[in-house]
Amino acid sequence: MSGQIKPGRYRHYKGNEYTVLEVARHSETLEELVVYRQEYGERGLWVRPKEMFGETVLVDGVETPRFAYLGNE
């Protein structure tokens, strides 16, 4: 998913759900950052590099998206 990150609901590979609000740019490096909100607990806002948000991770020997798109809210 290293291409476009769409706004909407995502599930982290560990199970929690998040809502992507927007993709922003770092003011100094111009790196793209995903702005997202946790949909549990304090519902805090977070940012993560777009490249990292869209990468896959190895879970029990299987390549799995770090965040899987669930759809628009």
Predicted model as a PDB file, atoms N, CA, C, CB and O in Angstrom, pLDDT in the B-factor column:
MODEL        1                                                                  
ATOM      1  N   MET A   1       0.824  -1.197   0.000  1.00 42.00           N  
ATOM      2  CA  MET A   1       0.000   0.000   0.000  1.00 42.00           C  
ATOM      3  C   MET A   1       0.860   1.249   0.000  1.00 42.00           C  
ATOM      4  CB  MET A   1      -0.933   0.005   1.200  1.00 42.00           C  
ATOM      5  O   MET A   1       0.416   2.295   0.471  1.00 42.00           O  
ATOM      6  N   SER A   2       2.049   1.171  -0.502  1.00 48.00           N  
ATOM      7  CA  SER A   2       2.961   2.300  -0.422  1.00 48.00           C  
ATOM      8  C   SER A   2       2.522   3.494  -1.252  1.00 48.00           C  
ATOM      9  CB  SER A   2       4.318   1.875  -0.852  1.00 48.00           C  
ATOM     10  O   SER A   2       3.108   4.569  -1.131  1.00 48.00           O  
ATOM     11  N   GLY A   3       1.489   3.331  -2.105  1.00 70.00           N  
ATOM     12  CA  GLY A   3       0.995   4.426  -2.936  1.00 70.00           C  
ATOM     13  C   GLY A   3       0.142   5.391  -2.133  1.00 70.00           C  
ATOM     14  O   GLY A   3       0.608   6.016  -1.181  1.00 70.00           O  
ATOM     15  N   GLN A   4      -1.099   5.499  -2.530  1.00 88.00           N  
ATOM     16  CA  GLN A   4      -2.019   6.450  -1.918  1.00 88.00           C  
ATOM     17  C   GLN A   4      -2.608   5.894  -0.626  1.00 88.00           C  
ATOM     18  CB  GLN A   4      -3.137   6.809  -2.893  1.00 88.00           C  
ATOM     19  O   GLN A   4      -2.997   4.728  -0.564  1.00 88.00           O  
ATOM     20  N   ILE A   5      -2.671   6.730   0.396  1.00 95.00           N  
ATOM     21  CA  ILE A   5      -3.351   6.389   1.645  1.00 95.00           C  
ATOM     22  C   ILE A   5      -4.646   7.190   1.642  1.00 95.00           C  
ATOM     23  CB  ILE A   5      -2.454   6.706   2.931  1.00 95.00           C  
ATOM     24  O   ILE A   5      -4.620   8.421   1.656  1.00 95.00           O  
ATOM     25  N   LYS A   6      -5.779   6.490   1.625  1.00 94.00           N  
ATOM     26  CA  LYS A   6      -7.083   7.150   1.563  1.00 94.00           C  
ATOM     27  C   LYS A   6      -7.592   7.444   2.971  1.00 94.00           C  
ATOM     28  CB  LYS A   6      -8.101   6.278   0.794  1.00 94.00           C  
ATOM     29  O   LYS A   6      -7.346   6.669   3.895  1.00 94.00           O  
ATOM     30  N   PRO A   7      -8.301   8.560   3.137  1.00 96.00           N  
ATOM     31  CA  PRO A   7      -8.990   8.795   4.410  1.00 96.00           C  
ATOM     32  C   PRO A   7     -10.003   7.670   4.648  1.00 96.00           C  
ATOM     33  CB  PRO A   7      -9.700  10.192   4.414  1.00 96.00           C  
ATOM     34  O   PRO A   7     -10.579   7.128   3.705  1.00 96.00           O  
ATOM     35  N   GLY A   8     -10.204   7.337   5.897  1.00 97.00           N  
ATOM     36  CA  GLY A   8     -11.168   6.304   6.252  1.00 97.00           C  
ATOM     37  C   GLY A   8     -10.678   5.450   7.396  1.00 97.00           C  
ATOM     38  O   GLY A   8      -9.707   5.781   8.076  1.00 97.00           O  
ATOM     39  N   ARG A   9     -11.364   4.356   7.594  1.00 98.00           N  
ATOM     40  CA  ARG A   9     -11.109   3.472   8.732  1.00 98.00           C  
ATOM     41  C   ARG A   9     -10.089   2.398   8.350  1.00 98.00           C  
ATOM     42  CB  ARG A   9     -12.424   2.817   9.221  1.00 98.00           C  
ATOM     43  O   ARG A   9     -10.139   1.840   7.254  1.00 98.00           O  
ATOM     44  N   TYR A  10      -9.158   2.118   9.280  1.00 98.00           N  
ATOM     45  CA  TYR A  10      -8.126   1.101   9.085  1.00 98.00           C  
ATOM     46  C   TYR A  10      -8.030   0.246  10.337  1.00 98.00           C  
ATOM     47  CB  TYR A  10      -6.752   1.750   8.755  1.00 98.00           C  
ATOM     48  O   TYR A  10      -8.325   0.703  11.441  1.00 98.00           O  
ATOM     49  N   ARG A  11      -7.616  -0.997  10.152  1.00 98.00           N  
ATOM     50  CA  ARG A  11      -7.342  -1.873  11.294  1.00 98.00           C  
ATOM     51  C   ARG A  11      -5.846  -2.140  11.330  1.00 98.00           C  
ATOM     52  CB  ARG A  11      -8.154  -3.215  11.203  1.00 98.00           C  
ATOM     53  O   ARG A  11      -5.260  -2.578  10.340  1.00 98.00           O  
ATOM     54  N   HIS A  12      -5.233  -1.874  12.474  1.00 97.00           N  
ATOM     55  CA  HIS A  12      -3.821  -2.175  12.686  1.00 97.00           C  
ATOM     56  C   HIS A  12      -3.677  -3.689  12.791  1.00 97.00           C  
ATOM     57  CB  HIS A  12      -3.265  -1.458  13.971  1.00 97.00           C  
ATOM     58  O   HIS A  12      -4.595  -4.367  13.252  1.00 97.00           O  
ATOM     59  N   TYR A  13      -2.553  -4.216  12.375  1.00 97.00           N  
ATOM     60  CA  TYR A  13      -2.370  -5.669  12.384  1.00 97.00           C  
ATOM     61  C   TYR A  13      -2.498  -6.280  13.777  1.00 97.00           C  
ATOM     62  CB  TYR A  13      -1.022  -6.015  11.809  1.00 97.00           C  
ATOM     63  O   TYR A  13      -2.699  -7.488  13.900  1.00 97.00           O  
ATOM     64  N   LYS A  14      -2.384  -5.465  14.830  1.00 96.00           N  
ATOM     65  CA  LYS A  14      -2.562  -5.979  16.192  1.00 96.00           C  
ATOM     66  C   LYS A  14      -4.023  -5.923  16.637  1.00 96.00           C  
ATOM     67  CB  LYS A  14      -1.696  -5.190  17.168  1.00 96.00           C  
ATOM     68  O   LYS A  14      -4.354  -6.371  17.734  1.00 96.00           O  
ATOM     69  N   GLY A  15      -4.919  -5.360  15.770  1.00 96.00           N  
ATOM     70  CA  GLY A  15      -6.347  -5.437  16.057  1.00 96.00           C  
ATOM     71  C   GLY A  15      -7.097  -4.146  16.284  1.00 96.00           C  
ATOM     72  O   GLY A  15      -8.298  -4.091  16.021  1.00 96.00           O  
ATOM     73  N   ASN A  16      -6.437  -3.098  16.765  1.00 97.00           N  
ATOM     74  CA  ASN A  16      -7.148  -1.849  17.033  1.00 97.00           C  
ATOM     75  C   ASN A  16      -7.491  -1.120  15.736  1.00 97.00           C  
ATOM     76  CB  ASN A  16      -6.309  -0.942  17.940  1.00 97.00           C  
ATOM     77  O   ASN A  16      -6.834  -1.301  14.711  1.00 97.00           O  
ATOM     78  N   GLU A  17      -8.545  -0.285  15.805  1.00 98.00           N  
ATOM     79  CA  GLU A  17      -8.969   0.469  14.633  1.00 98.00           C  
ATOM     80  C   GLU A  17      -8.618   1.942  14.771  1.00 98.00           C  
ATOM     81  CB  GLU A  17     -10.466   0.307  14.412  1.00 98.00           C  
ATOM     82  O   GLU A  17      -8.582   2.503  15.866  1.00 98.00           O  
ATOM     83  N   TYR A  18      -8.358   2.552  13.603  1.00 98.00           N  
ATOM     84  CA  TYR A  18      -7.945   3.949  13.507  1.00 98.00           C  
ATOM     85  C   TYR A  18      -8.642   4.586  12.324  1.00 98.00           C  
ATOM     86  CB  TYR A  18      -6.407   4.074  13.371  1.00 98.00           C  
ATOM     87  O   TYR A  18      -9.038   3.899  11.383  1.00 98.00           O  
ATOM     88  N   THR A  19      -8.792   5.903  12.370  1.00 98.00           N  
ATOM     89  CA  THR A  19      -9.340   6.643  11.247  1.00 98.00           C  
ATOM     90  C   THR A  19      -8.266   7.571  10.702  1.00 98.00           C  
ATOM     91  CB  THR A  19     -10.605   7.440  11.663  1.00 98.00           C  
ATOM     92  O   THR A  19      -7.745   8.423  11.422  1.00 98.00           O  
ATOM     93  N   VAL A  20      -7.937   7.398   9.424  1.00 98.00           N  
ATOM     94  CA  VAL A  20      -6.995   8.302   8.761  1.00 98.00           C  
ATOM     95  C   VAL A  20      -7.752   9.573   8.407  1.00 98.00           C  
ATOM     96  CB  VAL A  20      -6.354   7.642   7.479  1.00 98.00           C  
ATOM     97  O   VAL A  20      -8.788   9.526   7.743  1.00 98.00           O  
ATOM     98  N   LEU A  21      -7.224  10.710   8.857  1.00 97.00           N  
ATOM     99  CA  LEU A  21      -7.843  11.998   8.596  1.00 97.00           C  
ATOM    100  C   LEU A  21      -7.272  12.665   7.356  1.00 97.00           C  
ATOM    101  CB  LEU A  21      -7.674  12.902   9.787  1.00 97.00           C  
ATOM    102  O   LEU A  21      -8.005  13.266   6.571  1.00 97.00           O  
ATOM    103  N   GLU A  22      -5.956  12.557   7.184  1.00 97.00           N  
ATOM    104  CA  GLU A  22      -5.297  13.277   6.098  1.00 97.00           C  
ATOM    105  C   GLU A  22      -3.855  12.835   5.989  1.00 97.00           C  
ATOM    106  CB  GLU A  22      -5.376  14.796   6.316  1.00 97.00           C  
ATOM    107  O   GLU A  22      -3.311  12.224   6.908  1.00 97.00           O  
ATOM    108  N   VAL A  23      -3.236  13.145   4.859  1.00 97.00           N  
ATOM    109  CA  VAL A  23      -1.790  12.998   4.693  1.00 97.00           C  
ATOM    110  C   VAL A  23      -1.229  14.417   4.668  1.00 97.00           C  
ATOM    111  CB  VAL A  23      -1.412  12.181   3.367  1.00 97.00           C  
ATOM    112  O   VAL A  23      -1.680  15.255   3.887  1.00 97.00           O  
ATOM    113  N   ALA A  24      -0.244  14.684   5.525  1.00 97.00           N  
ATOM    114  CA  ALA A  24       0.360  16.011   5.657  1.00 97.00           C  
ATOM    115  C   ALA A  24       1.838  15.925   5.296  1.00 97.00           C  
ATOM    116  CB  ALA A  24       0.176  16.570   7.101  1.00 97.00           C  
ATOM    117  O   ALA A  24       2.377  14.835   5.104  1.00 97.00           O  
ATOM    118  N   ARG A  25       2.486  17.079   5.207  1.00 97.00           N  
ATOM    119  CA  ARG A  25       3.928  17.128   4.925  1.00 97.00           C  
ATOM    120  C   ARG A  25       4.676  17.761   6.090  1.00 97.00           C  
ATOM    121  CB  ARG A  25       4.206  17.916   3.624  1.00 97.00           C  
ATOM    122  O   ARG A  25       4.215  18.734   6.689  1.00 97.00           O  
ATOM    123  N   HIS A  26       5.830  17.198   6.400  1.00 97.00           N  
ATOM    124  CA  HIS A  26       6.724  17.770   7.406  1.00 97.00           C  
ATOM    125  C   HIS A  26       7.260  19.084   6.856  1.00 97.00           C  
ATOM    126  CB  HIS A  26       7.894  16.783   7.769  1.00 97.00           C  
ATOM    127  O   HIS A  26       7.677  19.151   5.700  1.00 97.00           O  
ATOM    128  N   SER A  27       7.252  20.113   7.666  1.00 97.00           N  
ATOM    129  CA  SER A  27       7.620  21.448   7.183  1.00 97.00           C  
ATOM    130  C   SER A  27       9.092  21.593   6.798  1.00 97.00           C  
ATOM    131  CB  SER A  27       7.294  22.460   8.232  1.00 97.00           C  
ATOM    132  O   SER A  27       9.430  22.454   5.986  1.00 97.00           O  
ATOM    133  N   GLU A  28       9.965  20.772   7.361  1.00 97.00           N  
ATOM    134  CA  GLU A  28      11.393  20.890   7.068  1.00 97.00           C  
ATOM    135  C   GLU A  28      11.853  19.887   6.012  1.00 97.00           C  
ATOM    136  CB  GLU A  28      12.199  20.697   8.340  1.00 97.00           C  
ATOM    137  O   GLU A  28      12.607  20.235   5.103  1.00 97.00           O  
ATOM    138  N   THR A  29      11.395  18.645   6.136  1.00 97.00           N  
ATOM    139  CA  THR A  29      11.902  17.583   5.261  1.00 97.00           C  
ATOM    140  C   THR A  29      10.979  17.288   4.077  1.00 97.00           C  
ATOM    141  CB  THR A  29      12.107  16.319   6.061  1.00 97.00           C  
ATOM    142  O   THR A  29      11.382  16.620   3.125  1.00 97.00           O  
ATOM    143  N   LEU A  30       9.748  17.785   4.137  1.00 97.00           N  
ATOM    144  CA  LEU A  30       8.702  17.524   3.144  1.00 97.00           C  
ATOM    145  C   LEU A  30       8.253  16.056   3.118  1.00 97.00           C  
ATOM    146  CB  LEU A  30       9.195  17.927   1.767  1.00 97.00           C  
ATOM    147  O   LEU A  30       7.521  15.647   2.217  1.00 97.00           O  
ATOM    148  N   GLU A  31       8.692  15.268   4.102  1.00 97.00           N  
ATOM    149  CA  GLU A  31       8.252  13.880   4.201  1.00 97.00           C  
ATOM    150  C   GLU A  31       6.738  13.845   4.406  1.00 97.00           C  
ATOM    151  CB  GLU A  31       8.986  13.145   5.363  1.00 97.00           C  
ATOM    152  O   GLU A  31       6.190  14.656   5.154  1.00 97.00           O  
ATOM    153  N   GLU A  32       6.060  12.900   3.737  1.00 97.00           N  
ATOM    154  CA  GLU A  32       4.623  12.758   3.916  1.00 97.00           C  
ATOM    155  C   GLU A  32       4.337  11.976   5.193  1.00 97.00           C  
ATOM    156  CB  GLU A  32       3.986  12.061   2.696  1.00 97.00           C  
ATOM    157  O   GLU A  32       4.942  10.936   5.451  1.00 97.00           O  
ATOM    158  N   LEU A  33       3.402  12.497   5.986  1.00 98.00           N  
ATOM    159  CA  LEU A  33       3.018  11.905   7.264  1.00 98.00           C  
ATOM    160  C   LEU A  33       1.516  11.648   7.267  1.00 98.00           C  
ATOM    161  CB  LEU A  33       3.421  12.825   8.449  1.00 98.00           C  
ATOM    162  O   LEU A  33       0.739  12.494   6.826  1.00 98.00           O  
ATOM    163  N   VAL A  34       1.109  10.492   7.758  1.00 98.00           N  
ATOM    164  CA  VAL A  34      -0.305  10.159   7.869  1.00 98.00           C  
ATOM    165  C   VAL A  34      -0.798  10.640   9.234  1.00 98.00           C  
ATOM    166  CB  VAL A  34      -0.546   8.617   7.687  1.00 98.00           C  
ATOM    167  O   VAL A  34      -0.217  10.306  10.267  1.00 98.00           O  
ATOM    168  N   VAL A  35      -1.876  11.428   9.226  1.00 98.00           N  
ATOM    169  CA  VAL A  35      -2.502  11.917  10.462  1.00 98.00           C  
ATOM    170  C   VAL A  35      -3.712  11.019  10.723  1.00 98.00           C  
ATOM    171  CB  VAL A  35      -2.923  13.457  10.351  1.00 98.00           C  
ATOM    172  O   VAL A  35      -4.618  10.931   9.894  1.00 98.00           O  
ATOM    173  N   TYR A  36      -3.718  10.355  11.880  1.00 98.00           N  
ATOM    174  CA  TYR A  36      -4.808   9.420  12.162  1.00 98.00           C  
ATOM    175  C   TYR A  36      -5.208   9.470  13.631  1.00 98.00           C  
ATOM    176  CB  TYR A  36      -4.403   7.996  11.778  1.00 98.00           C  
ATOM    177  O   TYR A  36      -4.441   9.894  14.495  1.00 98.00           O  
ATOM    178  N   ARG A  37      -6.457   9.015  13.888  1.00 98.00           N  
ATOM    179  CA  ARG A  37      -7.023   9.048  15.241  1.00 98.00           C  
ATOM    180  C   ARG A  37      -7.321   7.622  15.681  1.00 98.00           C  
ATOM    181  CB  ARG A  37      -8.316   9.928  15.295  1.00 98.00           C  
ATOM    182  O   ARG A  37      -7.886   6.832  14.925  1.00 98.00           O  
ATOM    183  N   GLN A  38      -6.937   7.307  16.902  1.00 97.00           N  
ATOM    184  CA  GLN A  38      -7.276   5.997  17.451  1.00 97.00           C  
ATOM    185  C   GLN A  38      -8.767   5.972  17.779  1.00 97.00           C  
ATOM    186  CB  GLN A  38      -6.420   5.678  18.719  1.00 97.00           C  
ATOM    187  O   GLN A  38      -9.315   6.954  18.281  1.00 97.00           O  
ATOM    188  N   GLU A  39      -9.408   4.862  17.497  1.00 97.00           N  
ATOM    189  CA  GLU A  39     -10.852   4.731  17.730  1.00 97.00           C  
ATOM    190  C   GLU A  39     -11.129   3.913  18.986  1.00 97.00           C  
ATOM    191  CB  GLU A  39     -11.537   4.079  16.516  1.00 97.00           C  
ATOM    192  O   GLU A  39     -12.025   3.069  19.010  1.00 97.00           O  
ATOM    193  N   TYR A  40     -10.365   4.172  20.002  1.00 96.00           N  
ATOM    194  CA  TYR A  40     -10.535   3.516  21.296  1.00 96.00           C  
ATOM    195  C   TYR A  40      -9.863   4.400  22.330  1.00 96.00           C  
ATOM    196  CB  TYR A  40      -9.935   2.056  21.303  1.00 96.00           C  
ATOM    197  O   TYR A  40      -9.116   5.313  21.981  1.00 96.00           O  
ATOM    198  N   GLY A  41     -10.125   4.133  23.598  1.00 95.00           N  
ATOM    199  CA  GLY A  41      -9.469   4.882  24.683  1.00 95.00           C  
ATOM    200  C   GLY A  41      -9.662   6.386  24.558  1.00 95.00           C  
ATOM    201  O   GLY A  41     -10.786   6.868  24.415  1.00 95.00           O  
ATOM    202  N   GLU A  42      -8.575   7.109  24.612  1.00 95.00           N  
ATOM    203  CA  GLU A  42      -8.617   8.574  24.584  1.00 95.00           C  
ATOM    204  C   GLU A  42      -8.829   9.149  23.191  1.00 95.00           C  
ATOM    205  CB  GLU A  42      -7.347   9.126  25.154  1.00 95.00           C  
ATOM    206  O   GLU A  42      -8.957  10.364  23.042  1.00 95.00           O  
ATOM    207  N   ARG A  43      -8.868   8.290  22.159  1.00 96.00           N  
ATOM    208  CA  ARG A  43      -9.067   8.724  20.773  1.00 96.00           C  
ATOM    209  C   ARG A  43      -8.046   9.796  20.366  1.00 96.00           C  
ATOM    210  CB  ARG A  43     -10.495   9.262  20.587  1.00 96.00           C  
ATOM    211  O   ARG A  43      -8.384  10.784  19.715  1.00 96.00           O  
ATOM    212  N   GLY A  44      -6.805   9.574  20.765  1.00 96.00           N  
ATOM    213  CA  GLY A  44      -5.734  10.524  20.484  1.00 96.00           C  
ATOM    214  C   GLY A  44      -5.389  10.604  19.007  1.00 96.00           C  
ATOM    215  O   GLY A  44      -5.661   9.686  18.234  1.00 96.00           O  
ATOM    216  N   LEU A  45      -4.778  11.730  18.633  1.00 98.00           N  
ATOM    217  CA  LEU A  45      -4.281  11.932  17.274  1.00 98.00           C  
ATOM    218  C   LEU A  45      -2.826  11.504  17.207  1.00 98.00           C  
ATOM    219  CB  LEU A  45      -4.438  13.411  16.834  1.00 98.00           C  
ATOM    220  O   LEU A  45      -2.052  11.744  18.134  1.00 98.00           O  
ATOM    221  N   TRP A  46      -2.461  10.867  16.099  1.00 97.00           N  
ATOM    222  CA  TRP A  46      -1.113  10.367  15.886  1.00 97.00           C  
ATOM    223  C   TRP A  46      -0.657  10.710  14.476  1.00 97.00           C  
ATOM    224  CB  TRP A  46      -1.048   8.847  16.126  1.00 97.00           C  
ATOM    225  O   TRP A  46      -1.475  10.963  13.592  1.00 97.00           O  
ATOM    226  N   VAL A  47       0.644  10.716  14.275  1.00 98.00           N  
ATOM    227  CA  VAL A  47       1.216  10.816  12.926  1.00 98.00           C  
ATOM    228  C   VAL A  47       2.250   9.715  12.777  1.00 98.00           C  
ATOM    229  CB  VAL A  47       1.854  12.231  12.668  1.00 98.00           C  
ATOM    230  O   VAL A  47       2.901   9.303  13.737  1.00 98.00           O  
ATOM    231  N   ARG A  48       2.381   9.253  11.538  1.00 97.00           N  
ATOM    232  CA  ARG A  48       3.359   8.208  11.224  1.00 97.00           C  
ATOM    233  C   ARG A  48       3.811   8.467   9.798  1.00 97.00           C  
ATOM    234  CB  ARG A  48       2.755   6.745  11.395  1.00 97.00           C  
ATOM    235  O   ARG A  48       3.000   8.853   8.956  1.00 97.00           O  
ATOM    236  N   PRO A  49       5.089   8.261   9.510  1.00 97.00           N  
ATOM    237  CA  PRO A  49       5.535   8.426   8.125  1.00 97.00           C  
ATOM    238  C   PRO A  49       4.682   7.571   7.175  1.00 97.00           C  
ATOM    239  CB  PRO A  49       7.031   8.045   7.992  1.00 97.00           C  
ATOM    240  O   PRO A  49       4.388   6.410   7.457  1.00 97.00           O  
ATOM    241  N   LYS A  50       4.296   8.171   6.052  1.00 97.00           N  
ATOM    242  CA  LYS A  50       3.450   7.478   5.081  1.00 97.00           C  
ATOM    243  C   LYS A  50       4.067   6.151   4.650  1.00 97.00           C  
ATOM    244  CB  LYS A  50       3.213   8.363   3.859  1.00 97.00           C  
ATOM    245  O   LYS A  50       3.363   5.149   4.523  1.00 97.00           O  
ATOM    246  N   GLU A  51       5.360   6.143   4.429  1.00 96.00           N  
ATOM    247  CA  GLU A  51       6.044   4.920   4.010  1.00 96.00           C  
ATOM    248  C   GLU A  51       5.857   3.803   5.036  1.00 96.00           C  
ATOM    249  CB  GLU A  51       7.539   5.193   3.796  1.00 96.00           C  
ATOM    250  O   GLU A  51       5.612   2.653   4.672  1.00 96.00           O  
ATOM    251  N   MET A  52       5.974   4.149   6.325  1.00 96.00           N  
ATOM    252  CA  MET A  52       5.816   3.163   7.389  1.00 96.00           C  
ATOM    253  C   MET A  52       4.352   2.737   7.530  1.00 96.00           C  
ATOM    254  CB  MET A  52       6.335   3.727   8.719  1.00 96.00           C  
ATOM    255  O   MET A  52       4.065   1.559   7.744  1.00 96.00           O  
ATOM    256  N   PHE A  53       3.430   3.693   7.411  1.00 97.00           N  
ATOM    257  CA  PHE A  53       2.006   3.388   7.537  1.00 97.00           C  
ATOM    258  C   PHE A  53       1.590   2.351   6.495  1.00 97.00           C  
ATOM    259  CB  PHE A  53       1.159   4.671   7.386  1.00 97.00           C  
ATOM    260  O   PHE A  53       0.810   1.447   6.791  1.00 97.00           O  
ATOM    261  N   GLY A  54       2.113   2.484   5.274  1.00 96.00           N  
ATOM    262  CA  GLY A  54       1.714   1.625   4.177  1.00 96.00           C  
ATOM    263  C   GLY A  54       2.515   0.353   4.011  1.00 96.00           C  
ATOM    264  O   GLY A  54       2.260  -0.409   3.078  1.00 96.00           O  
ATOM    265  N   GLU A  55       3.472   0.099   4.881  1.00 96.00           N  
ATOM    266  CA  GLU A  55       4.312  -1.081   4.695  1.00 96.00           C  
ATOM    267  C   GLU A  55       3.655  -2.344   5.232  1.00 96.00           C  
ATOM    268  CB  GLU A  55       5.652  -0.876   5.370  1.00 96.00           C  
ATOM    269  O   GLU A  55       2.636  -2.299   5.920  1.00 96.00           O  
ATOM    270  N   THR A  56       4.269  -3.470   4.896  1.00 96.00           N  
ATOM    271  CA  THR A  56       3.819  -4.750   5.440  1.00 96.00           C  
ATOM    272  C   THR A  56       4.773  -5.175   6.544  1.00 96.00           C  
ATOM    273  CB  THR A  56       3.736  -5.838   4.330  1.00 96.00           C  
ATOM    274  O   THR A  56       5.935  -4.772   6.588  1.00 96.00           O  
ATOM    275  N   VAL A  57       4.238  -6.009   7.437  1.00 96.00           N  
ATOM    276  CA  VAL A  57       5.027  -6.564   8.536  1.00 96.00           C  
ATOM    277  C   VAL A  57       4.872  -8.080   8.502  1.00 96.00           C  
ATOM    278  CB  VAL A  57       4.577  -5.976   9.927  1.00 96.00           C  
ATOM    279  O   VAL A  57       3.904  -8.601   7.948  1.00 96.00           O  
ATOM    280  N   LEU A  58       5.813  -8.767   9.086  1.00 96.00           N  
ATOM    281  CA  LEU A  58       5.780 -10.222   9.129  1.00 96.00           C  
ATOM    282  C   LEU A  58       5.068 -10.660  10.412  1.00 96.00           C  
ATOM    283  CB  LEU A  58       7.223 -10.819   9.056  1.00 96.00           C  
ATOM    284  O   LEU A  58       5.548 -10.379  11.510  1.00 96.00           O  
ATOM    285  N   VAL A  59       3.930 -11.343  10.282  1.00 95.00           N  
ATOM    286  CA  VAL A  59       3.150 -11.823  11.428  1.00 95.00           C  
ATOM    287  C   VAL A  59       2.994 -13.331  11.278  1.00 95.00           C  
ATOM    288  CB  VAL A  59       1.742 -11.108  11.519  1.00 95.00           C  
ATOM    289  O   VAL A  59       2.334 -13.811  10.357  1.00 95.00           O  
ATOM    290  N   ASP A  60       3.606 -14.066  12.190  1.00 95.00           N  
ATOM    291  CA  ASP A  60       3.561 -15.541  12.134  1.00 95.00           C  
ATOM    292  C   ASP A  60       3.978 -16.060  10.764  1.00 95.00           C  
ATOM    293  CB  ASP A  60       2.149 -16.048  12.471  1.00 95.00           C  
ATOM    294  O   ASP A  60       3.379 -16.997  10.235  1.00 95.00           O  
ATOM    295  N   GLY A  61       5.006 -15.446  10.197  1.00 96.00           N  
ATOM    296  CA  GLY A  61       5.542 -15.876   8.918  1.00 96.00           C  
ATOM    297  C   GLY A  61       4.781 -15.409   7.695  1.00 96.00           C  
ATOM    298  O   GLY A  61       5.107 -15.806   6.576  1.00 96.00           O  
ATOM    299  N   VAL A  62       3.762 -14.563   7.889  1.00 96.00           N  
ATOM    300  CA  VAL A  62       2.930 -14.088   6.782  1.00 96.00           C  
ATOM    301  C   VAL A  62       3.073 -12.573   6.634  1.00 96.00           C  
ATOM    302  CB  VAL A  62       1.443 -14.473   7.008  1.00 96.00           C  
ATOM    303  O   VAL A  62       2.964 -11.836   7.614  1.00 96.00           O  
ATOM    304  N   GLU A  63       3.320 -12.110   5.396  1.00 97.00           N  
ATOM    305  CA  GLU A  63       3.369 -10.672   5.118  1.00 97.00           C  
ATOM    306  C   GLU A  63       1.960 -10.103   5.283  1.00 97.00           C  
ATOM    307  CB  GLU A  63       3.929 -10.386   3.672  1.00 97.00           C  
ATOM    308  O   GLU A  63       1.021 -10.547   4.622  1.00 97.00           O  
ATOM    309  N   THR A  64       1.822  -9.119   6.167  1.00 96.00           N  
ATOM    310  CA  THR A  64       0.529  -8.536   6.500  1.00 96.00           C  
ATOM    311  C   THR A  64       0.643  -7.024   6.456  1.00 96.00           C  
ATOM    312  CB  THR A  64       0.041  -9.011   7.891  1.00 96.00           C  
ATOM    313  O   THR A  64       1.650  -6.480   6.909  1.00 96.00           O  
ATOM    314  N   PRO A  65      -0.369  -6.315   5.919  1.00 97.00           N  
ATOM    315  CA  PRO A  65      -0.311  -4.851   5.956  1.00 97.00           C  
ATOM    316  C   PRO A  65      -0.275  -4.366   7.403  1.00 97.00           C  
ATOM    317  CB  PRO A  65      -1.523  -4.233   5.209  1.00 97.00           C  
ATOM    318  O   PRO A  65      -0.990  -4.886   8.259  1.00 97.00           O  
ATOM    319  N   ARG A  66       0.556  -3.374   7.665  1.00 97.00           N  
ATOM    320  CA  ARG A  66       0.567  -2.779   9.010  1.00 97.00           C  
ATOM    321  C   ARG A  66      -0.822  -2.224   9.328  1.00 97.00           C  
ATOM    322  CB  ARG A  66       1.648  -1.650   9.117  1.00 97.00           C  
ATOM    323  O   ARG A  66      -1.330  -2.414  10.433  1.00 97.00           O  
ATOM    324  N   PHE A  67      -1.429  -1.543   8.366  1.00 97.00           N  
ATOM    325  CA  PHE A  67      -2.787  -1.007   8.489  1.00 97.00           C  
ATOM    326  C   PHE A  67      -3.596  -1.472   7.283  1.00 97.00           C  
ATOM    327  CB  PHE A  67      -2.777   0.561   8.589  1.00 97.00           C  
ATOM    328  O   PHE A  67      -3.212  -1.209   6.144  1.00 97.00           O  
ATOM    329  N   ALA A  68      -4.707  -2.158   7.520  1.00 97.00           N  
ATOM    330  CA  ALA A  68      -5.574  -2.637   6.436  1.00 97.00           C  
ATOM    331  C   ALA A  68      -6.771  -1.711   6.322  1.00 97.00           C  
ATOM    332  CB  ALA A  68      -6.034  -4.109   6.683  1.00 97.00           C  
ATOM    333  O   ALA A  68      -7.447  -1.425   7.311  1.00 97.00           O  
ATOM    334  N   TYR A  69      -7.026  -1.248   5.109  1.00 97.00           N  
ATOM    335  CA  TYR A  69      -8.155  -0.338   4.847  1.00 97.00           C  
ATOM    336  C   TYR A  69      -9.472  -1.078   5.028  1.00 97.00           C  
ATOM    337  CB  TYR A  69      -8.068   0.259   3.416  1.00 97.00           C  
ATOM    338  O   TYR A  69      -9.664  -2.157   4.468  1.00 97.00           O  
ATOM    339  N   LEU A  70     -10.382  -0.499   5.811  1.00 97.00           N  
ATOM    340  CA  LEU A  70     -11.697  -1.089   6.055  1.00 97.00           C  
ATOM    341  C   LEU A  70     -12.799  -0.385   5.279  1.00 97.00           C  
ATOM    342  CB  LEU A  70     -12.015  -1.052   7.532  1.00 97.00           C  
ATOM    343  O   LEU A  70     -13.868  -0.955   5.057  1.00 97.00           O  
ATOM    344  N   GLY A  71     -12.546   0.837   4.871  1.00 94.00           N  
ATOM    345  CA  GLY A  71     -13.549   1.604   4.129  1.00 94.00           C  
ATOM    346  C   GLY A  71     -13.723   2.993   4.709  1.00 94.00           C  
ATOM    347  O   GLY A  71     -13.129   3.351   5.726  1.00 94.00           O  
ATOM    348  N   ASN A  72     -14.555   3.760   4.028  1.00 88.00           N  
ATOM    349  CA  ASN A  72     -14.855   5.116   4.480  1.00 88.00           C  
ATOM    350  C   ASN A  72     -15.829   5.034   5.654  1.00 88.00           C  
ATOM    351  CB  ASN A  72     -15.450   5.982   3.318  1.00 88.00           C  
ATOM    352  O   ASN A  72     -16.659   4.128   5.718  1.00 88.00           O  
ATOM    353  N   GLU A  73     -15.722   5.974   6.570  1.00 66.00           N  
ATOM    354  CA  GLU A  73     -16.565   5.933   7.779  1.00 66.00           C  
ATOM    355  C   GLU A  73     -18.034   5.963   7.449  1.00 66.00           C  
ATOM    356  CB  GLU A  73     -16.237   7.090   8.696  1.00 66.00           C  
ATOM    357  O   GLU A  73     -18.871   5.935   8.352  1.00 66.00           O  
TER     358      GLU A  73                                                      
ENDMDL                                                                          
END                                                                             
